[in-house]
């Protein structure tokens, strides 16, 4: 990854918070909302974009009639996040 070719998925602070949170393990929508402090609408939009770009995957389970969405970072997403962190480290050295 080069400084002048940073993917859109890594240019928004909220998306970075989501990817970093998911790098630590699978999280529910509610957990991600708590981690980021984002509104439901904004969180939903950014999660959809990250999933569209294959940085994360999602699943849904049901507790009775109530759905619970869970998200996890993909191997591609983790690789991109790692490369981005390495790029930032190289810039500040």
KADA-V982798 format. One record per residue. N is the residue number from 1. RES is the residue in three letters. SS is DSSP state (@ for helix, = for strand, . for the rest). D_LAST is the distance of its C-alpha to the last C-alpha in Angstrom with 2 decimals. Layout:
[[N,RES,SS,D_LAST] [N,RES,SS,D_LAST]]
This chain:
[[1,UNK,.,16.59] [2,UNK,.,15.49] [3,UNK,.,14.30] [4,UNK,.,17.85] [5,UNK,.,19.63] [6,UNK,.,18.71] [7,UNK,.,21.96] [8,UNK,@,24.10] [9,UNK,@,24.09] [10,UNK,@,20.48] [11,UNK,.,20.83] [12,UNK,.,23.06] [13,UNK,@,22.06] [14,UNK,@,25.30] [15,UNK,@,24.70] [16,UNK,@,21.29] [17,UNK,@,23.11] [18,UNK,@,25.80] [19,UNK,@,23.70] [20,UNK,@,21.76] [21,UNK,@,25.16] [22,UNK,@,26.73] [23,UNK,@,24.06] [24,UNK,.,25.59] [25,UNK,.,29.04] [26,UNK,.,31.95] [27,UNK,=,32.80] [28,UNK,=,35.83] [29,UNK,@,35.95] [30,UNK,@,36.79] [31,UNK,@,33.82] [32,UNK,@,31.43] [33,UNK,@,33.24] [34,UNK,@,32.78] [35,UNK,@,29.04] [36,UNK,@,28.40] [37,UNK,.,31.24] [38,UNK,.,32.09] [39,UNK,.,35.68] [40,UNK,@,37.60] [41,UNK,@,37.79] [42,UNK,@,34.15] [43,UNK,@,33.12] [44,UNK,@,35.73] [45,UNK,@,34.64] [46,UNK,@,30.96] [47,UNK,@,31.99] [48,UNK,@,34.37] [49,UNK,@,31.76] [50,UNK,@,29.36] [51,UNK,@,32.38] [52,UNK,@,33.52] [53,UNK,.,30.18] [54,UNK,.,30.48] [55,UNK,.,27.44] [56,UNK,=,29.88] [57,UNK,=,33.49] [58,UNK,=,36.15] [59,UNK,=,39.36] [60,UNK,=,42.28] [61,UNK,=,44.51] [62,UNK,=,47.58] [63,UNK,=,48.70] [64,UNK,.,52.30] [65,UNK,.,52.26] [66,UNK,=,48.84] [67,UNK,=,45.96] [68,UNK,=,42.53] [69,UNK,=,39.61] [70,UNK,=,36.72] [71,UNK,=,33.43] [72,UNK,=,30.95] [73,UNK,=,27.86] [74,UNK,.,28.70] [75,UNK,@,27.06] [76,UNK,@,25.96] [77,UNK,@,24.54] [78,UNK,@,22.61] [79,UNK,@,21.26] [80,UNK,@,20.19] [81,UNK,@,18.59] [82,UNK,@,16.67] [83,UNK,@,15.50] [84,UNK,@,14.50] [85,UNK,@,12.45] [86,UNK,@,10.71] [87,UNK,@,10.23] [88,UNK,@,8.83] [89,UNK,@,6.32] [90,UNK,@,5.42] [91,UNK,@,5.66] [92,UNK,@,3.79] [93,UNK,.,0.00]]
